[in-house]
Amino acid sequence: MVIPLPHELVAIAIGLAIAVASTLAAPPAIVGPAAGREFAYLAFFPTFAAGYALNAVGVLLGARWLTHVAEIHRDARAIDPFDREPIYAFSKLTVYVGLVILGATYYTLTLNTAFITGNLPALVMLPVTSTLGILAFVAPLWGIHGRLVREKAALLRDVDRRIRTVGADLFENIDAGRLDASKVLNETIGALRALRDQIRELPTWPWSPQLLRGFVSALLLPVIVYLLSRFAAGIVSL
């Protein structure tokens, strides 16, 4: 998918602006004393500029992919809650995009701690990119979730209508003493209730439980590891 050049240039400009702010806000432990700090800025800035600019373009590209996914879901005509394969089709793409964004965040958080300590622009970007990573997974699939909820509700209403219809026939046959026919109708009601229970258990989120657990684990595990490492470092320094 090709990104229009004006959009790409805007993304690069935003990345460069963040790089400038982050470089100027770098802690003294990284850039050294005030005297001669300009040389440190010149040394660090190309790396920061490339990193933030590429991240901005990557977020833009991911956003275009995910927007296309949302459009496909919106234009879909046949939604069958029983057929999970087409519904799950794009969840892997959204989770991969989300994990790439989160991966860049965790890289900064774990391997570039000295740079972000006391660096306000860099610290502000961490929750922003983390939120973007989560939204990249959830937001494109939100529309199809709503459609699945409505389809599931329609199926339940349809089954309930049939149960009421068969129930009325059952009462009529019981009142008329037609017990053989009543037995068949009673079995039919039991089958309809079983179908209703099956429909109630249908998930309405367009991803498999395994994929969701994997994403949540990838979301939380690096944070837990980071917190444990900081806790262990604090104990060692005592």
Phi, psi and omega in degrees: 000124184273134177270129175304139184303317179301320179294319179296320179294322177296316179298317179297318179298319178296317178298319179293322178297317177295321179297318178298313180297318181292322179294314181293334181266006180301141183293153180303331180298337180266313187264354177085187182294165183302320179292124180079013182291337181300324180293324177295319177301315180296327181286320184277329190300317181303320179294314179297318181298314180296317182296310182290323179294317178294321177298318180296317178294321178297318177297319179297316179296316177298321179297322179292319177301312185290328174296321178296321177300314179299322179294319178298316178297321181293325184273352181297139184258323183253107179248115181242107181299339179281336182263097188279333188301309178296328181291324180278358193305320188257000183293327178294321178298314182295323180289325178294317178297316179299318181291326177297316179295316179294326179299318177297323178295315182291329176300313179296320185292322187263322186256353181232036185299319183299326182287322185274348180294116181077004181263099187300312180301318180293321179293323179295325183290334183298306177294330179296311181290325176298317178296319178298321179297318178292316179297326179299328179279319190269313192302315182295339183262358184294322182295315180291332175298315178298320179292322177295322177300316181292321178295319179296318178297322179295319178297319179295319178297322181295317178294316179299322179297318179292323178298319178296319180295312179294324178298319178296318177297322179298313178300321181296318180289324177296315179297328181272357179079014179272080189287327179298314178294326180296324179297317179297317180295322179296320176295323178296318178298319178299319178295320179294321178295321177297319177296319178299319178296323178295318179295320180299330181275355180294129177287151179248359175267135188276045173213154181285154178302325180295319180293319179297316179298321179297319180293316180296320178297316178295331180286319188266328187300312179299325178295316179296317179298318180296315180296320178294321179294321178292322178295317179294321178296323178294323178293318181296324182285348179290000000 
